Amino acid sequence: MYYLFNMFSIFCRVAER
């Protein structure tokens, strides 16, 4: 389930823009 956390992290970074 580590890929889920990775995807969430990336999404959070993109949404931070």
C-alpha positions in Angstrom: 0.0 0.0 0.0 3.0 2.2 -0.2 2.1 3.2 -3.8 -1.1 4.7 -2.4 0.8 7.0 0.0 3.1 7.9 -2.8 0.2 8.9 -5.1 -1.4 10.9 -2.3 1.9 12.8 -1.7 2.2 13.7 -5.4 -1.4 14.8 -5.5 -1.0 17.0 -2.5 2.1 18.5 -4.1 0.2 19.2 -7.4 -2.8 20.6 -5.5 -0.5 22.8 -3.4 0.1 24.8 -6.7 
